[in-house]
Amino acid sequence: MIKSEIRNNTGIIFLARPEKRNALHPELVKRMNNKLSEFENNDEVRSVIITGEGSTFCAGADLEYLNRIKNYSAIDNEKDSKSLAELFLMIYNFPKPTIAAVNGAAIAGGCGLATVCDLIVAHPEQSLFGYSEVKIGFVPAIVSIFLIKRVGEGIVNQLLLEAGTINGQKAYQVGLVNYLHNNVLEGTLEVASRLNNNSKGSLEMTKAIIKNISTLSVTEAVDYCVRLNAISRSSNDFKDGLSKFLKRD
């Protein structure tokens, strides 16, 4: 259900169900969790790319699986929802940079999967983004948390309430997508290469700042950032980087 490899210090996870348009399934979610944990603990891996095999990124939930959950109890549905939420949180809070390489349609939960990554690279025309949940009486509950952080309430109203699709070019214009590229995986690897050249510890702390300061008051945020600043100044990465910088002059 997934494939993986490491290229130039970047771990790549391929959703590998092209015959099912790489649809989400409990077993796929479990395997993604396991692979992400493996990449997190692998010092060779400096960043992670998530993409789809074939012409689709991820079409959302598997249809057979959707047919099953209509008979789930409230407890079963909560347990199942929690499983996907845990994957989204794992990606969102992942200590290493994460990049979605959106090579085709990213719909509903598949669009959520891209949304929780730090960066999104997409094809301007072939990629499609859509949160279609309200069309079938469902709600985009989990993904809304992350989407509001990414693009703001006004765009979220449009994307979640209209439940239409937008291509990569439009997604770039509204701030959902960071980069456009005609060869999505190649373009994403270029972005990853730039990230991999930065200090691993600094990237991790900077990600923590970005994720955490919005929940703090200004005073709390300043105190938090002062502490991280002090920690970063005592790191070997800072000492080595500063020495190299000073030698350039």
Secondary structure, DSSP 8 states (H G I E B T S, - for coil): -EEEEEETTEEEEEE--GGGTT-B-HHHHHHHHHHHHHHHT-TT--EEEEEESTTEEE-SB-HHHHHHHTT--HHHHHHHHHHHHHHHHHHHT-SS-EEEEE-SEEETHHHHHHHTSSEEEE-TTT-EEE--GGGGT---HHHHHHHHHHH-HHHHIIIIIH--EEEHHHHHHTTS-SEE-SSHHHHHHHHHHHHHTS-HHHHHHHHHHHHHGGGS-HHHHHHHHHHHHHHHHTSHHHHHHHHHHHHH-
